[in-house]
Amino acid sequence: MVLISAQPYDYELPANGGLALLIIDMQRDFLESGGFGDALGNDVTRLRAIVPTLKQLLEAFRADKLPIFHTIEGHQPDLSDCPPSKRHRGRGELKIGDVGPMGRILVLGESGNAIIPELQPLPNETVITKPGKGAFYNTNLESLLHEQGITHLLVTGVTTEVCVQTTMREANDRGFECLLVEDATESYFPEFKQSTLDMIVAQAGIVGWTASTANVLQALEKWKS
């Protein structure tokens, strides 16, 4: 048995594989100036702080040939999968579908909708495009995880209280054992991130676990051997 030192108690890694890394929405629209996050008035530099740590995790999973899933939040060019209630929310300078400095905001295929260069997926890594906040909504993520025998997810990415937390709650409802990597997730609002971490581990881990990247990497070294 290999354990990750975590909150609210140690997280047990599966004995026979079944572990995947899930990287939520590390795309230019959220992390760079001129994107959707910036248009909503957020300090996008806050999110970039986790890139080196997340890259460490990504490289560790690649070295061990473990499954990696990336998500991209985006919509079809005709916005048929973007309800008005989402498009008109926020009252920012740019709305979903509008043309910004990196192309149309949150539209699949536009340059701003791409994952940042530092974390670009490799050809053998799965990329899930999602029209909502949660990675399971209107996607084939659940079926892909079951096909590969995945039972445990290490969850990372942005933003902690929105797409990351939504995905963790969806995964929990579907029976996956989820750990959120604390320093590989970030929010535009530090207090929102902390509140999310507190909610996840409350009531003996009602949603899941949290742990640092250092603790995760230390346990992976033991687990792979």
Short mmCIF file of the C-alpha atoms (twelve columns), coordinates in Angstrom:
data_MODEL
# 
_entry.id   MODEL 
# 
loop_
_atom_site.group_PDB 
_atom_site.id 
_atom_site.type_symbol 
_atom_site.label_atom_id 
_atom_site.label_alt_id 
_atom_site.label_comp_id 
_atom_site.label_asym_id 
_atom_site.label_seq_id 
_atom_site.Cartn_x 
_atom_site.Cartn_y 
_atom_site.Cartn_z 
_atom_site.pdbx_PDB_model_num 
ATOM 1   C CA . MET A 1   0.000   0.000  0.000   1 
ATOM 2   C CA . VAL A 2   1.369   3.409  -1.020  1 
ATOM 3   C CA . LEU A 3   -0.090  6.525  0.590   1 
ATOM 4   C CA . ILE A 4   0.085   10.204 -0.286  1 
ATOM 5   C CA . SER A 5   0.296   12.378 2.814   1 
ATOM 6   C CA . ALA A 6   -2.881  14.416 2.376   1 
ATOM 7   C CA . GLN A 7   -5.814  16.165 3.988   1 
ATOM 8   C CA . PRO A 8   -8.090  15.170 5.684   1 
ATOM 9   C CA . TYR A 9   -6.156  11.882 5.871   1 
ATOM 10  C CA . ASP A 10  -3.746  9.904  3.705   1 
ATOM 11  C CA . TYR A 11  -4.809  9.118  0.141   1 
ATOM 12  C CA . GLU A 12  -4.264  5.511  -0.888  1 
ATOM 13  C CA . LEU A 13  -2.936  4.954  -4.395  1 
ATOM 14  C CA . PRO A 14  -4.530  2.036  -6.254  1 
ATOM 15  C CA . ALA A 15  -2.570  -1.211 -6.087  1 
ATOM 16  C CA . ASN A 16  -3.008  -2.180 -9.739  1 
ATOM 17  C CA . GLY A 17  -2.709  1.031  -11.754 1 
ATOM 18  C CA . GLY A 18  -5.864  2.994  -12.341 1 
ATOM 19  C CA . LEU A 19  -4.343  6.429  -11.668 1 
ATOM 20  C CA . ALA A 20  -4.554  9.401  -14.049 1 
ATOM 21  C CA . LEU A 21  -3.583  13.067 -14.044 1 
ATOM 22  C CA . LEU A 22  -6.380  15.475 -14.970 1 
ATOM 23  C CA . ILE A 23  -5.316  18.990 -16.016 1 
ATOM 24  C CA . ILE A 24  -8.208  21.439 -16.192 1 
ATOM 25  C CA . ASP A 25  -8.319  24.344 -18.663 1 
ATOM 26  C CA . MET A 26  -4.710  25.553 -18.720 1 
ATOM 27  C CA . GLN A 27  -5.509  27.563 -21.820 1 
ATOM 28  C CA . ARG A 28  -4.421  30.962 -23.088 1 
ATOM 29  C CA . ASP A 29  -7.930  32.413 -22.728 1 
ATOM 30  C CA . PHE A 30  -7.592  32.114 -18.953 1 
ATOM 31  C CA . LEU A 31  -3.865  32.645 -18.390 1 
ATOM 32  C CA . GLU A 32  -2.843  35.377 -20.829 1 
ATOM 33  C CA . SER A 33  -3.666  39.013 -21.414 1 
ATOM 34  C CA . GLY A 34  -6.336  39.511 -24.034 1 
ATOM 35  C CA . GLY A 35  -8.213  36.353 -23.107 1 
ATOM 36  C CA . PHE A 36  -11.522 35.766 -21.375 1 
ATOM 37  C CA . GLY A 37  -10.118 35.959 -17.840 1 
ATOM 38  C CA . ASP A 38  -8.515  39.296 -18.615 1 
ATOM 39  C CA . ALA A 39  -11.701 40.600 -20.249 1 
ATOM 40  C CA . LEU A 40  -13.571 39.881 -17.029 1 
ATOM 41  C CA . GLY A 41  -11.153 42.139 -15.154 1 
ATOM 42  C CA . ASN A 42  -9.011  39.456 -13.496 1 
ATOM 43  C CA . ASP A 43  -5.275  39.470 -12.801 1 
ATOM 44  C CA . VAL A 44  -4.290  36.574 -15.051 1 
ATOM 45  C CA . THR A 45  -0.704  36.533 -13.762 1 
ATOM 46  C CA . ARG A 46  -1.970  34.839 -10.597 1 
ATOM 47  C CA . LEU A 47  -2.754  31.678 -12.553 1 
ATOM 48  C CA . ARG A 48  0.677   31.461 -14.160 1 
ATOM 49  C CA . ALA A 49  2.309   30.880 -10.772 1 
ATOM 50  C CA . ILE A 50  1.341   27.199 -10.844 1 
ATOM 51  C CA . VAL A 51  2.803   26.468 -14.289 1 
ATOM 52  C CA . PRO A 52  6.271   25.260 -13.087 1 
ATOM 53  C CA . THR A 53  4.741   23.037 -10.399 1 
ATOM 54  C CA . LEU A 54  2.158   21.597 -12.749 1 
ATOM 55  C CA . LYS A 55  4.859   20.944 -15.331 1 
ATOM 56  C CA . GLN A 56  6.742   18.905 -12.704 1 
ATOM 57  C CA . LEU A 57  3.702   16.696 -12.216 1 
ATOM 58  C CA . LEU A 58  3.130   16.407 -15.938 1 
ATOM 59  C CA . GLU A 59  6.717   15.351 -16.579 1 
ATOM 60  C CA . ALA A 60  6.555   12.783 -13.759 1 
ATOM 61  C CA . PHE A 61  3.434   11.200 -15.259 1 
ATOM 62  C CA . ARG A 62  5.029   11.207 -18.703 1 
ATOM 63  C CA . ALA A 63  8.188   9.567  -17.380 1 
ATOM 64  C CA . ASP A 64  6.123   6.826  -15.728 1 
ATOM 65  C CA . LYS A 65  3.894   6.422  -18.818 1 
ATOM 66  C CA . LEU A 66  0.761   7.125  -16.764 1 
ATOM 67  C CA . PRO A 67  -2.491  8.370  -18.328 1 
ATOM 68  C CA . ILE A 68  -2.861  12.130 -18.744 1 
ATOM 69  C CA . PHE A 69  -6.058  13.986 -19.584 1 
ATOM 70  C CA . HIS A 70  -6.209  17.676 -20.501 1 
ATOM 71  C CA . THR A 71  -9.409  19.694 -20.761 1 
ATOM 72  C CA . ILE A 72  -10.208 22.793 -22.793 1 
ATOM 73  C CA . GLU A 73  -13.333 24.836 -22.181 1 
ATOM 74  C CA . GLY A 74  -14.622 26.047 -25.530 1 
ATOM 75  C CA . HIS A 75  -17.598 26.291 -27.824 1 
ATOM 76  C CA . GLN A 76  -18.469 25.545 -31.412 1 
ATOM 77  C CA . PRO A 77  -18.005 28.503 -33.784 1 
ATOM 78  C CA . ASP A 78  -21.784 28.928 -34.152 1 
ATOM 79  C CA . LEU A 79  -22.127 28.977 -30.320 1 
ATOM 80  C CA . SER A 80  -24.892 26.389 -30.548 1 
ATOM 81  C CA . ASP A 81  -23.528 24.766 -27.377 1 
ATOM 82  C CA . CYS A 82  -23.264 28.043 -25.445 1 
ATOM 83  C CA . PRO A 83  -26.542 29.049 -23.774 1 
ATOM 84  C CA . PRO A 84  -27.333 32.786 -23.577 1 
ATOM 85  C CA . SER A 85  -27.287 32.530 -19.788 1 
ATOM 86  C CA . LYS A 86  -23.556 31.750 -20.032 1 
ATOM 87  C CA . ARG A 87  -22.632 34.078 -22.886 1 
ATOM 88  C CA . HIS A 88  -24.150 37.181 -21.357 1 
ATOM 89  C CA . ARG A 89  -22.888 36.598 -17.827 1 
ATOM 90  C CA . GLY A 90  -20.082 38.777 -16.470 1 
ATOM 91  C CA . ARG A 91  -20.537 42.059 -18.344 1 
ATOM 92  C CA . GLY A 92  -16.879 42.119 -19.358 1 
ATOM 93  C CA . GLU A 93  -15.372 43.984 -22.291 1 
ATOM 94  C CA . LEU A 94  -15.568 40.825 -24.382 1 
ATOM 95  C CA . LYS A 95  -18.148 38.049 -24.323 1 
ATOM 96  C CA . ILE A 96  -17.818 34.439 -25.444 1 
ATOM 97  C CA . GLY A 97  -17.634 34.426 -29.237 1 
ATOM 98  C CA . ASP A 98  -16.435 38.016 -29.551 1 
ATOM 99  C CA . VAL A 99  -13.194 38.705 -31.392 1 
ATOM 100 C CA . GLY A 100 -10.312 39.495 -29.063 1 
ATOM 101 C CA . PRO A 101 -6.520  39.823 -29.432 1 
ATOM 102 C CA . MET A 102 -6.148  36.002 -29.639 1 
ATOM 103 C CA . GLY A 103 -9.167  35.326 -31.817 1 
ATOM 104 C CA . ARG A 104 -12.741 34.638 -30.812 1 
ATOM 105 C CA . ILE A 105 -13.130 34.248 -27.059 1 
ATOM 106 C CA . LEU A 106 -13.598 30.631 -25.841 1 
ATOM 107 C CA . VAL A 107 -14.214 29.301 -29.346 1 
ATOM 108 C CA . LEU A 108 -12.641 25.954 -30.221 1 
ATOM 109 C CA . GLY A 109 -9.761  26.189 -32.660 1 
ATOM 110 C CA . GLU A 110 -8.930  29.832 -31.952 1 
ATOM 111 C CA . SER A 111 -5.385  30.609 -30.819 1 
ATOM 112 C CA . GLY A 112 -6.548  31.867 -27.440 1 
ATOM 113 C CA . ASN A 113 -8.387  28.623 -26.813 1 
ATOM 114 C CA . ALA A 114 -5.193  26.570 -27.007 1 
ATOM 115 C CA . ILE A 115 -3.381  25.136 -24.002 1 
ATOM 116 C CA . ILE A 116 -0.376  27.262 -23.045 1 
ATOM 117 C CA . PRO A 117 2.913   26.241 -24.756 1 
ATOM 118 C CA . GLU A 118 4.590   25.071 -21.535 1 
ATOM 119 C CA . LEU A 119 1.930   22.380 -21.008 1 
ATOM 120 C CA . GLN A 120 1.160   21.426 -24.591 1 
ATOM 121 C CA . PRO A 121 -0.286  17.886 -24.746 1 
ATOM 122 C CA . LEU A 122 1.700   15.156 -26.462 1 
ATOM 123 C CA . PRO A 123 0.026   13.100 -29.206 1 
ATOM 124 C CA . ASN A 124 -0.635  10.189 -26.839 1 
ATOM 125 C CA . GLU A 125 -2.373  12.383 -24.237 1 
ATOM 126 C CA . THR A 126 -6.137  12.825 -24.265 1 
ATOM 127 C CA . VAL A 127 -7.641  16.275 -24.779 1 
ATOM 128 C CA . ILE A 128 -11.273 16.721 -23.739 1 
ATOM 129 C CA . THR A 129 -13.119 19.744 -25.122 1 
ATOM 130 C CA . LYS A 130 -15.943 20.732 -22.816 1 
ATOM 131 C CA . PRO A 131 -18.754 23.260 -23.270 1 
ATOM 132 C CA . GLY A 132 -19.365 23.697 -19.550 1 
ATOM 133 C CA . LYS A 133 -17.514 24.140 -16.307 1 
ATOM 134 C CA . GLY A 134 -17.405 20.458 -15.383 1 
ATOM 135 C CA . ALA A 135 -15.278 18.073 -17.437 1 
ATOM 136 C CA . PHE A 136 -18.012 15.397 -17.448 1 
ATOM 137 C CA . TYR A 137 -20.811 17.585 -18.835 1 
ATOM 138 C CA . ASN A 138 -21.522 16.731 -22.503 1 
ATOM 139 C CA . THR A 139 -18.149 14.969 -22.935 1 
ATOM 140 C CA . ASN A 140 -16.906 11.380 -23.223 1 
ATOM 141 C CA . LEU A 141 -14.516 11.694 -20.270 1 
ATOM 142 C CA . GLU A 142 -16.346 9.195  -18.074 1 
ATOM 143 C CA . SER A 143 -16.404 6.485  -20.743 1 
ATOM 144 C CA . LEU A 144 -12.709 7.019  -21.530 1 
ATOM 145 C CA . LEU A 145 -11.768 6.694  -17.857 1 
ATOM 146 C CA . HIS A 146 -13.760 3.483  -17.511 1 
ATOM 147 C CA . GLU A 147 -12.249 2.055  -20.706 1 
ATOM 148 C CA . GLN A 148 -8.750  2.588  -19.278 1 
ATOM 149 C CA . GLY A 149 -9.628  1.246  -15.841 1 
ATOM 150 C CA . ILE A 150 -9.062  4.606  -14.150 1 
ATOM 151 C CA . THR A 151 -10.403 4.773  -10.594 1 
ATOM 152 C CA . HIS A 152 -8.218  7.502  -9.059  1 
ATOM 153 C CA . LEU A 153 -7.701  11.058 -10.330 1 
ATOM 154 C CA . LEU A 154 -5.129  13.670 -9.400  1 
ATOM 155 C CA . VAL A 155 -6.864  16.916 -10.305 1 
ATOM 156 C CA . THR A 156 -5.064  20.144 -11.232 1 
ATOM 157 C CA . GLY A 157 -5.612  23.333 -13.204 1 
ATOM 158 C CA . VAL A 158 -7.832  26.403 -13.150 1 
ATOM 159 C CA . THR A 159 -9.847  27.865 -11.729 1 
ATOM 160 C CA . THR A 160 -10.035 26.173 -8.360  1 
ATOM 161 C CA . GLU A 161 -13.527 27.225 -7.321  1 
ATOM 162 C CA . VAL A 162 -15.162 26.946 -10.744 1 
ATOM 163 C CA . CYS A 163 -14.092 24.338 -13.312 1 
ATOM 164 C CA . VAL A 164 -11.781 22.400 -10.987 1 
ATOM 165 C CA . GLN A 165 -14.233 22.083 -8.124  1 
ATOM 166 C CA . THR A 166 -17.151 21.355 -10.457 1 
ATOM 167 C CA . THR A 167 -15.185 18.539 -12.078 1 
ATOM 168 C CA . MET A 168 -14.186 17.067 -8.712  1 
ATOM 169 C CA . ARG A 169 -17.782 17.015 -7.544  1 
ATOM 170 C CA . GLU A 170 -18.903 15.405 -10.797 1 
ATOM 171 C CA . ALA A 171 -16.147 12.804 -10.470 1 
ATOM 172 C CA . ASN A 172 -17.050 12.084 -6.858  1 
ATOM 173 C CA . ASP A 173 -20.667 11.442 -7.861  1 
ATOM 174 C CA . ARG A 174 -19.408 8.956  -10.444 1 
ATOM 175 C CA . GLY A 175 -17.323 6.983  -7.955  1 
ATOM 176 C CA . PHE A 176 -13.815 8.271  -8.725  1 
ATOM 177 C CA . GLU A 177 -11.384 8.855  -5.861  1 
ATOM 178 C CA . CYS A 178 -10.078 12.398 -6.369  1 
ATOM 179 C CA . LEU A 179 -7.176  14.326 -4.908  1 
ATOM 180 C CA . LEU A 180 -6.741  18.020 -5.703  1 
ATOM 181 C CA . VAL A 181 -3.076  19.035 -5.868  1 
ATOM 182 C CA . GLU A 182 -2.981  22.215 -3.801  1 
ATOM 183 C CA . ASP A 183 -0.105  24.054 -5.476  1 
ATOM 184 C CA . ALA A 184 -1.062  22.883 -8.967  1 
ATOM 185 C CA . THR A 185 -4.409  24.670 -8.932  1 
ATOM 186 C CA . GLU A 186 -5.145  28.369 -8.748  1 
ATOM 187 C CA . SER A 187 -7.866  31.001 -8.693  1 
ATOM 188 C CA . TYR A 188 -8.007  34.690 -9.530  1 
ATOM 189 C CA . PHE A 189 -9.159  35.074 -5.909  1 
ATOM 190 C CA . PRO A 190 -6.934  33.518 -3.198  1 
ATOM 191 C CA . GLU A 191 -9.779  33.415 -0.693  1 
ATOM 192 C CA . PHE A 192 -11.913 31.423 -3.140  1 
ATOM 193 C CA . LYS A 193 -9.130  28.878 -3.589  1 
ATOM 194 C CA . GLN A 194 -8.743  28.398 0.155   1 
ATOM 195 C CA . SER A 195 -12.484 28.068 0.641   1 
ATOM 196 C CA . THR A 196 -12.595 25.390 -2.046  1 
ATOM 197 C CA . LEU A 197 -9.776  23.415 -0.447  1 
ATOM 198 C CA . ASP A 198 -11.609 23.619 2.882   1 
ATOM 199 C CA . MET A 199 -14.896 22.451 1.345   1 
ATOM 200 C CA . ILE A 200 -13.306 19.483 -0.418  1 
ATOM 201 C CA . VAL A 201 -11.788 18.011 2.732   1 
ATOM 202 C CA . ALA A 202 -14.621 18.956 5.102   1 
ATOM 203 C CA . GLN A 203 -16.600 16.196 6.807   1 
ATOM 204 C CA . ALA A 204 -13.751 13.691 6.424   1 
ATOM 205 C CA . GLY A 205 -13.297 14.332 2.731   1 
ATOM 206 C CA . ILE A 206 -16.865 14.641 1.514   1 
ATOM 207 C CA . VAL A 207 -15.594 15.530 -1.977  1 
ATOM 208 C CA . GLY A 208 -12.023 14.247 -1.850  1 
ATOM 209 C CA . TRP A 209 -8.486  14.928 -0.695  1 
ATOM 210 C CA . THR A 210 -5.870  17.658 -1.096  1 
ATOM 211 C CA . ALA A 211 -2.081  17.393 -1.002  1 
ATOM 212 C CA . SER A 212 1.045   19.229 -2.119  1 
ATOM 213 C CA . THR A 213 2.958   18.425 -5.286  1 
ATOM 214 C CA . ALA A 214 5.969   17.408 -3.174  1 
ATOM 215 C CA . ASN A 215 3.919   14.811 -1.307  1 
ATOM 216 C CA . VAL A 216 2.411   13.510 -4.547  1 
ATOM 217 C CA . LEU A 217 5.800   13.133 -6.253  1 
ATOM 218 C CA . GLN A 218 7.294   11.429 -3.192  1 
ATOM 219 C CA . ALA A 219 4.508   8.845  -3.160  1 
ATOM 220 C CA . LEU A 220 4.681   8.298  -6.927  1 
ATOM 221 C CA . GLU A 221 8.355   7.354  -6.591  1 
ATOM 222 C CA . LYS A 222 7.396   4.537  -4.214  1 
ATOM 223 C CA . TRP A 223 4.270   3.547  -6.147  1 
ATOM 224 C CA . LYS A 224 5.948   3.087  -9.515  1 
ATOM 225 C CA . SER A 225 8.487   0.679  -8.036  1 
# 
